[in-house]
Amino acid sequence: MAALKPYEPGKPIEEVQRELGLRDVVKLASNENPLGPSPMAVAALRGAIDELNRYPDGGSVMLTRKIAAHHNLSPAHIFLGCGSVEILNLLAYLFIRPGLNAVTSEHAFAIYELVVAASGGVTKTAPMKDYTFDLDAIGAAVDADTRVIWLANPNNPTGTVYKRDAWERLLARVPDHVVIVADEAYFEFVRDPDYPNALEYLAGRPQLIVLRTFSKIFGLAGLRVGYGVADPEMVNLLNNVRQPFNINLLAQAAVLAAMDDHEHVRRTLEVNAQGIEYLEREFRRLGVEYVPTQANFFLVEVGDGVAVFNALLRHGVIVRPMHGYKFPRHVRISVGLPEENRKLIAALEQVLRKGA
Ligand SMILES: *Cc1c(COP(=O)(O)O)cnc(C)c1O
């Protein structure tokens, strides 16, 4: 346990302001919603503050019902987590032991490997193809000791998706002793018509769990709410090992309201689509290689990723270096508001011209 390395989050704005003495700092490092939280969620939060002396509803009954109804399922299929990362953690806690392994892709979301290591297991990684999860290679890596397959669709930090045909081939070959986790944190942003919505594959598959979150398109990363959709037996297992009040009172109130704020979601998609168009055009103008994205961020090849990250910091722009994801020549850049994107491009142009 002492040898494990904790997750390295994006640098907070205040830290950069303090360390570099900068006032005007833009954070494009954590794939957050640049429009802020839903105004309806903020209003609900204000109303809930006076109830903070009370414990929250430990079963998150109203919120669970609302999410279930949204997906046309019974509440028994829904499990709420303190962010979807709590659910990743609980899944590893339930299914991984020393001697057992989990399978994912190289360059996958970093938390997968961390939670497996914390449960004493080993992560086996299959190579990517074209910056994309290769589900055939992932299926081939499964062995008798595999208990979990982690899939991010779209993946973070590549922004790519695997397609329906590859997904169906994987489902057909994976043995019943393996839990398949389809992490769809960026589901709402996807535009590819061949993208498989994993929720449509739940029937008859008790080992499949689909994860969604309120951290990304709903703009509520600071509240920490994600959920899993799965067979009731899987939901029961998760409930048996979670903390009794894992969704706090403010979070329950805010998410209930945010789910009705269709206008905020629509505006977010619009800002993201415009940002993608602008950034792609500018990356091409600068001669910078980028991976086409199905999410709200870009993986961009810049040379020395850490050096460019540091140079951009001095211009007041926080991005994410990717050496930890075995992409030492890349940074990950979240799509921001138009003025934030312009500030990033102006800084990147200067940094690349000077050589970081
Ligand atoms: C951001 C992200 C999540 C969401 O994490 P939360 O704990 O719900 O904030 C999950 N998976 C991936 C791949 C992500 O990028």
PDBQT file of the ligand as one rigid body, heavy atoms in Angstrom, charges set to zero:
ROOT
HETATM    1  C1  LIG A 401     -14.516  12.452 -15.580  1.00  0.00    +0.000 C 
HETATM    2  C2  LIG A 401     -14.599  10.974 -15.729  1.00  0.00    +0.000 A 
HETATM    3  C3  LIG A 401     -15.387  10.220 -14.874  1.00  0.00    +0.000 A 
HETATM    4  C4  LIG A 401     -16.304  10.910 -13.885  1.00  0.00    +0.000 C 
HETATM    5  O1  LIG A 401     -15.828  10.969 -12.653  1.00  0.00    +0.000 OA
HETATM    6  P1  LIG A 401     -16.789  11.460 -11.477  1.00  0.00    +0.000 P 
HETATM    7  O2  LIG A 401     -16.254  10.694 -10.332  1.00  0.00    +0.000 OA
HETATM    8  O3  LIG A 401     -18.199  11.060 -11.821  1.00  0.00    +0.000 OA
HETATM    9  O4  LIG A 401     -16.600  12.924 -11.361  1.00  0.00    +0.000 OA
HETATM   10  C5  LIG A 401     -15.471   8.859 -15.043  1.00  0.00    +0.000 A 
HETATM   11  N1  LIG A 401     -14.802   8.256 -16.036  1.00  0.00    +0.000 NA
HETATM   12  C6  LIG A 401     -14.062   8.946 -16.910  1.00  0.00    +0.000 A 
HETATM   13  C7  LIG A 401     -13.415   8.235 -18.031  1.00  0.00    +0.000 C 
HETATM   14  C8  LIG A 401     -13.923  10.328 -16.762  1.00  0.00    +0.000 A 
HETATM   15  O5  LIG A 401     -13.155  11.007 -17.609  1.00  0.00    +0.000 OA
ENDROOT
TORSDOF 0
